[in-house]
Amino acid sequence: MNALLQTRYARVHHPAGARRAPHPARFYFEREIETASREELRKLQLRRLRATLKNAAENVPLHRERMKAARIKPQDIRSLEDLRHLPFTVKTDLRDHYPFGMFARPRAQLLRLHASSGTTGKPTVVGYTNKDLDTWADLMARSMACAGARPGDVVHNAYGYGLFTGGLGAHYGAERLGATVVPMSGGATERQVVLIKDFGARVLCSTPSYALNIAEVAERDGIDLRSSALEIGLFGAEPWSEAMRREIQIRLGLKAVDVYGLSEIMGPGVAIECEAQDGLHGWEDHFLFEIIDPETGRPVAEGQAGELVITTLTKEALPMIRYRTRDITRVSTARCACGRSHLRLRRITGRNDDMLIIRGVNVYPSQIEAVLVGLPDIAPHYQLVVSRRGNMDELAVEVEAAASLPAGEAAYRQLAEQVCYQIKSLIGVSTDVTVKKPGEVPRSQGKAVRVRDLRPKLG
Ligand code: DLL
């Protein structure tokens, strides 16, 4: 039996036996596929791409019409590069075909729907067949194992359960791995802290901003999570910085791992860091990744920053062709120190649509975060307020004084000046900084609201 089949055999036939496996950490390591040569991966991708295009052309009118307009039939695709002749799919396509118009399977064949609300208009709805849910659980289990989780671990899942894909995505992945899931969802942070400690969670799943909230509540309530069983945090669903990673690692006493995903493509588990933490492995047996110049739509050279575009290769219900994620990153196909061959995405620095242009300087909120978090005398909680004066956008930064800083107007003013100076010298933009009292910046329960946009809405 080859290694891949052996892994699958173990998983399918001895789910409870996972705890007895001689090397549990290897249990969900699918060696054959995770370390396949680039050539083998590309062959597999091409075969699956053709099947995906066939599924889309036969079952989704929008894709059929677009392929027709581009004069391309699925069988014309002879190389992965041929995909570039097909147009992109964007978020508004899903909204325009609300609720089920992009599905390639009748609604009755879907076992689950998820949706994201977004800030304007109708939600984007995504759906999964039985096989899609199975693949998702497999990929999330693979991701968790890649990050160091093992069968038998207690996984405390503080991602929100509901229409958001974080909660159920992590839940079924952890079960598939053979871990014990604590299905907490977000909120009731005091209780979360107690249960993390009492149940002996080794793995914490949450947004990075909520992890910080958990750390803060634990410190306030005198519960030392650093001496608890926690070892690994699977953090994602929002941009975060290296400074934030350091802060969380110190305060929770765990290794913070970056996990990426999006509902339109699947949910969490599209890409994750391995123990080398040198980029996030994107699972290329299920997704095809491209980086394009967001202005021209053309591919950029490997290593250059651009917008991530993803095509699904195995999805039944919602095949996505060249989906523009709006997320900005870079890729590397060099083999990783961990031995995996699947490409690596660099930390997602932000979304195209989050980018602010302040007096001609492009700024992502996560860049400001990188400056703020770790500065002495301020707590790692902040909000950015964008407004407009005349034709110019202005940026105000609200930070919070650390509890250790003596309160007082003079101390706060001096601190504001220092923060303003740091942002100006490191990013090059002038900002109006306000220092708030401890606890005054709103805490996150899930995805943090980092920007309050007070600019008049267009149209
Ligand atoms: O956030 C799925 C997810 C859940 C990923 C839990 C990781 C953990 P959506 O709600 O559809 O899905 O939001 C997707 O969130 O396009 C990125 O802009 C952002 N995002 C997700 N993960 C990361 C990350 C889930 N690790 C959108 N770093 C994506 C930066 C991230 N941004």
Residues whose N, C-alpha, C, O or C-beta is under 5 A from the ligand:
A	BS01	DLL	S116 T165 G166 F235 G236 A237 E238 P239 W240 D258 V259 Y260 G261 L262 S263 E264 G267 P268 T325 D327 I348 R351
